């Protein structure tokens, strides 16, 4: 849809953009992965800074953050069923086994 709008704008010199309920609704999902990655990076940075201040040890804070990242990436790539964490049940199982057994 965007390529059609851009080609029409280039050919005739009239900028256009489709609007309506459907376009407005789906626009929020265009950059969803980018914003999810930015939120994850911000959360890991906050954890790193907090642990570095509490523990007075940058290396220990870095090891905790890297441990979480490596473990999470491992389970996304090589989970039990051979697929990513696609269902809520798989994610709950992941959290129960590896991160928050007392909460769940």
C-alpha positions in Angstrom: 0.0 0.0 0.0 2.8 2.4 0.9 4.6 1.7 -2.4 1.5 2.4 -4.4 1.0 5.7 -2.5 4.7 6.6 -3.0 4.7 5.8 -6.7 1.5 7.9 -7.2 3.1 10.8 -5.3 6.3 10.5 -7.4 4.5 10.2 -10.8 2.0 13.0 -10.3 3.7 15.1 -7.6 0.7 14.8 -5.2 1.6 13.4 -1.8 -1.1 11.1 -0.5 -1.7 8.8 2.3 -4.7 6.4 2.9 -6.6 7.1 6.0 -9.5 5.5 7.8 -10.2 3.2 10.6 -8.4 0.2 9.1 -5.3 2.1 8.2 -5.1 3.9 11.5 -5.6 0.6 13.4 -2.9 -1.4 11.6 -0.4 1.5 11.6 0.4 0.8 15.2 1.7 -2.7 14.3 4.2 -1.5 11.6 7.1 -0.8 14.0 6.0 -3.0 16.9 9.1 -5.2 16.9 11.3 -2.1 17.0 9.5 -0.7 20.0 9.5 -4.1 21.7 13.3 -4.3 21.3 13.7 -0.8 22.6 11.7 -1.6 25.7 13.7 -4.7 26.3 17.0 -2.8 26.0 15.7 -0.1 28.3 14.6 -2.7 30.9 18.0 -4.5 30.7 19.8 -1.2 31.0 17.7 -0.4 34.1 18.5 -3.8 35.6 22.2 -3.4 34.9 22.3 0.1 36.4 20.3 -0.9 39.5 22.4 -4.0 40.1 25.7 -2.1 39.6 24.6 0.4 42.2 23.3 -2.2 44.7 26.2 -4.7 44.3 28.9 -2.1 43.8 30.2 -4.4 41.1 29.9 -3.7 37.4 31.1 -7.1 36.4 28.5 -9.0 38.5 25.7 -6.8 37.1 26.9 -7.4 33.6 27.0 -11.2 34.2 23.4 -11.2 35.5 22.2 -9.2 32.5 24.1 -11.4 30.0 22.9 -14.5 31.8 19.3 -13.5 31.3 19.8 -12.5 27.7 21.6 -15.7 26.8 19.1 -17.9 28.6 16.1 -16.1 27.0 17.7 -16.3 23.5 18.5 -20.0 24.0 14.9 -20.8 24.9 13.5 -18.8 22.0 15.7 -20.6 19.6 15.7 -24.1 21.1 12.6 -24.5 23.2 11.0 -27.9 23.9 8.6 -27.9 20.9 11.2 -26.5 18.5 9.4 -23.2 18.0 9.5 -19.8 19.6 7.4 -18.9 22.7 4.2 -18.6 20.7 1.6 -19.4 23.3 0.9 -18.0 26.8 1.3 -21.5 28.2 4.8 -21.8 26.9 5.8 -18.4 28.2 4.3 -19.2 31.6 6.2 -22.5 31.7 9.4 -20.6 30.8 8.8 -18.1 33.6 7.9 -20.9 36.1 10.9 -23.0 35.4 13.6 -20.4 35.0 12.7 -17.1 36.6 9.8 -16.8 39.0 8.8 -20.2 40.4 7.5 -18.6 43.7 5.3 -16.1 41.9 3.6 -18.4 39.4 
